[in-house]
Amino acid sequence: MKLIKLAAIAACVLSASVFANDPIIPVSPETKATTTTLRDKAINDNSAYQILKSLTTEVGARHPGTPGEKAGIEWGIKKLKALGFDKVYTEDVKMNGWVREVEKAEILVPSYQKMVITALGRSKSTPKGGLEADIVHFKNYAALEKAADNSLKGKIAFISNRMERLKNGGGYGPANIARSKGHELAAQKGAEALLIRSIGTDDHRNPHTGATNVAMGYTAVPAVALSNPDADQLVRLMEFGHTPKIRLNIQTKDLGPIVTKNVIGEITGRELPNEVVVIGGHLDSWDLGTGAVDDGAGVAIAMATGAFIKNNVTVNPRRTIRVILWGAEELGLIGARAYAKARQADGTIANHVIGSESDFGAGPVYGLQSSKNVSVNALHVVDTMAAIMGNLGVSRRGGDTSGGPDMIPLAALGVPALNLMQDGTDYFDLHHTPDDTFDKVNPEHMRQNLAVWTVFTYIAAEWPGSFK
C-alpha cells in the first residue's frame, strides 16, 4: 500500500512539473470586453426564437426518410445561407429508414377501454389484425430479468416503472433501459410483445416514443410505449385483482437503405481557419410533434449563435465556428457517428478544438461543465466563460461530460467538450411526444441561451491557446 501511495505522489509531482512548464495563456482583456458586449446585446436578441418558429411552422416534424426530413434539410441549407454563413454544405449519411403506420391498443378484459400508445423506434409489427393476450406486470426491468426464460408464452410483458423528475434529467438513464433493451428481454422470456410505461415525467395521455438498441431492421418483439395515465389504469386494474387482456395492433415499415444528411455552416476563422469550434443540434425529430424542444431549439440556438457573432464583430474570430445540424440522431446518433468516422479517416479530427451540442430542450442554462479532455491549462478559460455568464444565472459546475449526445463520438476520439447545462425540469414532459410543439418554448429562455452560447463560442474561437 505504501509503495502505491509513493508511486501516486511521484506521478502527481511529475504531472505538476510538466504542467508547470506548459504556458498558460490568459484570455485577453480585449476578448473579455468584446464577449461582455456580445453577451449584453444577445440577451435582447430574438433571432433563435424566430429561427425555431420558422423550422417548426414551415417544416414541422422531420423524421428520417419522410418528406418532412427532406424539407428540413432544404430549410437548413437555405436558412444558413440567409443568415450569412461563409460556407454552407451537406454530407451524406447512409442508414436504414423506419416509419410507423398503425398504432392501436384496447383493454378487452375486464372492461373495454381504449388506450393511447406509440411504437418504439424500429418496432416490428404485430400480425395484421393485431394480437390479443393477457399482460404480465413487472415493476421494472430488473423484475423482468428475474422471470424464467420462455415463461411468458402467449403473454405481453408490461413494465410500469416511472421515470424520476430531476432538473438535470438524471432520471432518464435508469428508466430508459426498459425502452432500449426491454424488447430483447421480453423475447427471451417468451413474450408476444413488450408494453412499457412511457419514459417521461408528464401525466398527459401523450405516449413517448424513442429509440431502441436496434441499428437496422426490427425489434425482437413488437415494442410499445403506453401513455402514463393508461399505464396507471392497468396497474389499478391489477390492484383490484383483475388480469387485463389487451389487443395491440402495431404496423410499421422498414424503408430499407436511405440517405439523409448532416447540414453544416461555417464562419471562417481569420487566422486559424482549419481549427474548428463545433456547436450544433440535431435536425431530425420524431414524427409525433414538430420537434420544437427536441431538437429544434438546439438547432436554432446554434444557428443563431454563429450568425450573431458573425454579424456583431468587426472581424471573424481567430478560429472557424462550425455549426453542425446532425441528421438521424433519434435512431441512434447515425449522423454524428458518420461525421466523426469521416474526420477520423481524413485525419482532421485533431483540428476539432472544442465542441458542444444543445440537445436538452429550450430551458435556461444554469451551469457550465467541462469534459476530462479539457487540459488543466485551459480550465481557466472555462472559468472565465462561466464568470462572464454569471449574471445570466450560470455557475461553474464539476463532473465530466461528452458535450451532448451528438458529441459523444467526437469526445470518444479525444475532442474536448463543454456542457451548457439547461434546466430540464419539464423537458421530459414533452420529449418524444405529440406535445413537443413551438408553443411550449419561452422566448426569454431562448434569448438567455443565445447569450450564454455566444459567450462560450466566441471565447473558444478567439482564445489562441489549446484546450487539449
N, C-alpha and C positions, 0 to 999 in steps of 0.2 A: 504493500500500500504506500509506504514511504517513497519507494522508487517511482511509483506512478505519479505521486504528488510533485516530486522533484522534476520529473520529465515535463509535467504540465507547466510548472513555474518557468523552466528553461524555455519552453515553447512560447510562453507569453512574453518573456524578455526578448526573445528573438523577433517575434512579431512586432513588438513595440519599437525595436531598433530599426526594423525595416520600414515601418510606417513613419518613423521619425525622419528618415532620410528622403521620404517622398515629399514633394512640395504640396503645401496646402494653399490652394488658390482661392482667395476670397471672392465673394460676389461684390462687384464694384459699386461704389455709391451711385454711379450713373445708371447702372442696371436696376438697382433698388428703386431709384427715383422714377424711372420710366415704368417699372412694374406697378408701383403705387398709383401712378397716374392712370395707367390702363385699368387697374382694379376699380378705381373710383368712377371711371367712365362706364365700365362694363356693368356695374351694379344697376345702372339705369337703362340698359340696352335690352330690348325685347326681341332681338334677332333669333335667338334659339327657340323661343316660344313660337315665333312666326314660321320658322322653318318646320317645326313639328306640326303646326296647323296645316301647312301645305301637304306634308307627307301623309298624314292620317286622313285628310279630307280628299285630296286629289288622287291619291293612290289607294289607301286603305290597307287591308291585310296583304301580307307578302310571303305566303307560304311557298317553299321551294317547289318548282315545277308547275306553278299556276300562272295565269295571265297577270295576277297581281304582283307576283315577284318580278316578272319581266318589266312591268310598268314601273316598279320601284327602282330597278337598275337604271332604266332610262331616265327616271326622275333624278336619281343621284348624279348621273353624268351631267345633265342639264343644269342642275342646281349648283354644283361645284363650279362649273364654268361661269355661271351668272354671278356667283359670289366673288369671282376674281382670282381663283387659284391659278398659280403659274403653270401647273401641269395637271392634267386630268386623264386617267387611263383606267382600263379594266384588265383583270386577269381571269382566265377561265378556271373554273373549279368543277371537276367531274364528280358525279355522285349518282346514287340510285334514288329516284323520286318515289314518294308515297303520299297518297291522299286518302281522306275519309269520304265515305259516300252515304251510308245509312247508319244511324245511331238510335236505338230504341230499347227501352227496358221497362218492364212492368212486374209488379208483385202480383202473383196469381193466388197464393195461399198465404195467410188465412183470409185476406180481403184484397180485392182488386185495387191497385193504386199504380198510377204512372210514376216513373222515376226519371230524373234528369241525369244523363250520363254523357261521357265523351270517350272516344277511343284514345288510348295512349299511342304515342308515336310508333309507327310500324307495326301496330297490332294486326294480327291475322284476322280474317273474317270468321264469323260463325257459319254454320250451314245456312243456305239461302233463306230459309224460313225462320231462322233463329234457333236457339236451343233452350230447353226448359230443364231446370234442375233445382234441387234444394241447395241452400247455401250452408256452408260450414264456417263458423265465425272464429277468427283469430285476432287477438287484441293488437298484435304487432307482427313484424316479420320474424322476430326470434321465436314467437309461438308457433308460426307455421313451420319453421325449421325443425321443431321437435316432433311434428307429425310423422308417422311412419310412411315410408315410400309406398306409393300406389294405394294409400289408404283413402283417397278422395275420389275413387272411381264413380263417375256419374254425378259428381257434386261440383259446385262452384265455390272456390276459396274466396273468402271475404276478409280483408284486413282493414281494421277500423281505427288504427291509431291516428290521433290528431296531432298536427304539427304545432309546435310551440311558437307563440308570437314573441319575437325579440327584435330590438332596434337594428342589430347588425345582421339579421337574417340567419343567425346561428342555429335556429330550429329546423332549417331546410334539409341539411345534410342527413341528420339522424332519421328523419321521416322519409327521405327520398329513396332509400334503398328498396322500399316496397314498390315504388314506381319503376325504378330502373331494373331491378333483378327479380322482382316478385313473380313475373311470368315464368321464369325458368324453374323457380322453386315450386310453384303451383303445378307445373307439368311433371316435375319429379315426384310429387305427391299423388299424381294421377288425376288431378282436377281437370274438368272440362273447360274452365275459364278462370280468370282472375278478376276480382272486383275489389277496388281499393277506395277508401275514403280519399277524396281529393287532397293532394299535397298543397294545402293553402290554409289561411287563417280566418277566412270570412265565414259568415253564416247565411249566405245567399244561395239560392238554387242555381248556382253557376259552377258547373264542374270545371276542374283544372286539368287540362291535358299536359303533356310533357314527354320528353324523350325516354325511351328505354335503352338498354345497353345493346341494341341490335343495330349494327352498322349498315347492313343490307338485308333485303328480304323481309321476313316477318317474325313476330314474337313466337315463342313456343306454344302458347295457347292464346286465344283472344284475351286482350288485356284492357280493362275499362276503369275509368275514374268516375266515381259517383259524387254528386254534389253533397256537401256536408250535411244539410238538413235531411236529405234522403238517407245518408249513412246513419244518422241519428235515429231515423224512423225504423230502419232494420234492427238496430240494436234494441230499441224499445220493444219491438215485436218479440224479440227473443227474451227480453226481461219478463214479458207476460207469459212466457212458456211456449211460444209458437216456434215452429221451424219454417221460415219463409221459403216459399218456392217462387222462383222468378223466371221470366223469359227475357233473354238477351238476343238482340239482332244487331250485329255489327258487320257492316260490309265496307271493306277498304280495298285499295287498288295499288299495286306496285307499278310505277310508271316506267321501270327499267332505267337504263343509263340516261341521264340528262346532264346538261351543262348549265351551271349557274356562274356567278361572277363575284369577285371582290372588286369593289369600286374604290379608286384611290385618287386623292387630290393632294397636291404638294404646294407649299410655299417654299421656294428655293432659297437655301442658305446663301448668304452673301460671301462668306469666306470658306465654309466647310460644307459645300453642297452635298457631298457624299455621306456625311454623317447625318443621321435622321433621328428625330424625336417622334415617336409613334403615339398618336391618340386616335380614338375611334369608338365605334359601336357596331352592332350587327344589324344589317339592313333587312334581313329576313324576319318574319314573325310567324306565329301560329295563326291559323285561319279563323279562330273563333271571334276575336275582336279586331281592332285595327292597329294593334301593335304600338300603342302610344307610350306606355311605360316600359314595355319590353319589345324592342329596344329603340323605338322611335326617338325617345327623349335623349338617349345616348348618342344616336346619330346626329340629332340636331345640335346638341351641346358641342360635339367635336367639330362639326362643320362650322358652326358659329364662332368657335374659338379661333380656328385658323383664319377665317375671314376677318374677324375683329382685329386680330394682331396685324394682319396684312394691311388693313385699312386705317390703322391708328398709330403707326410708327413711320418715321421718315425713311428708314431703310429696313430691309428684311433682317430678321435675326441672323446670327452667325451660322447656325445650322439649319438644315431643312426640317420643316414641320410636315410630317406625312400623316394625313387623315385617312384612315382605312375604314371603309364601310364593309365589314366582313360579311360573306354570304354563308347561308346554311349553318348558322350556329345552333339553331334549335334541334337539329337532327344529329348533333354530335361534333360541334366545332370543326365542321368539314372545311369551310373556307380558311379558318385560322391555321389548321394543320397543313393545308396546301401552301399557304403563304410562307409559313416557317420552313417547310421542306424545300421550297424553291430557293429561299435565301441561304439555307444550309448548302444546297447543291451548287449555287453560283458563287459562294464564298463571301457574300455581302452581309452575313449575319453579324459580323464584327462591327459593321457600320451602324448598327442599331444602338444608339447611345443610352436611351431610357424610353420607357413607354407606359401607357396606362389606357384602360378601356372604361368607358362609362356604360355599365350594364346592370344597374340596380335601381331603375326607375327614375323618378323626377323629384325625389325628396331632396332637402337641403344637405349640403356637405357639412359634416361636423368634425371630421378627423382626417389627418394625413399620416399615412403609414408607408414605410419603405421596406423593400424586399432585402433578403440577405445578400442579393447580388450587388447591392449598392455598397461601394467601398467605404471604409472608415473615413477616408479623407474627403469624401463627398457628402457625408452626413450633415455637415454644417450648412450645405446648400439647401438640403431638405428642411433643416431647422429655419433657415431664412425664409423659405417659401411659407412655412407654417406661421411664422411671425407676421408676415405681410398679409396672410389670410386671417389673422387673428380677429380683426374687427368685423369679419364676416361670419364669426361663430365657429371657426375651425381651430382645433388644437392638435399638437403633435401627439401621435399615438405610437405605441410599441407593437411588437409582434412581427410576423412575416406575411408576405402577400405575393401573389402572382401578378397582381395588377388588373384582374378581371378575367372572365372565362376565356376570351379570345386571345389573351396574352399568355395563357398557360403554355402553349407550345414554344413561344419565344423565351419565356422565363426559364423553361427547361433547358434551353440552349445557352443560358447564361446572361440573357438581356436583363439589366436592372429594371425594376418596376416600382411604381408608386400606386397606392390605393387611395383615391379620393373618396373617403367613406361617407356614403349617403345614409340618411335616416330612412330605414326600410321598414318602419313600424307597420305601415299599411300596404307595403309592396305586395305581400303575398295574399292580400285580399283581391288583387286584380290580376296578378301574374298568371298567364296562360288561360285566361277566362274570356267570356264574351264581354265582360266589364272593362277590359283593357282598351279604353277609348279616351279621346282627347279631352273630354270634359272633366276628367279626373285630375288633370295636370294644373298645378298652381303657377301662374306666370311669375310671381315673386320668387318662387323657388328656382325657376329656370334662370332668372337673372342672377341669382346668387351662384348657381352652378357655373354660369358663363364667367363670372368674375373670378371664382376660385380656379377654374381650369385655365383661364388666361394667365394667372399668376404662375402656376406650375409650368405651363407650356412655354411662356416667354423666357423665364429664367433658365429652364432646361436647354432651350435653343440658343440662348445668348451667352451663358456662362462658358468660358473657354476650357475648363478642366474636364477630367474624365470621371464618370460615375462608376466606372469599373475598378 
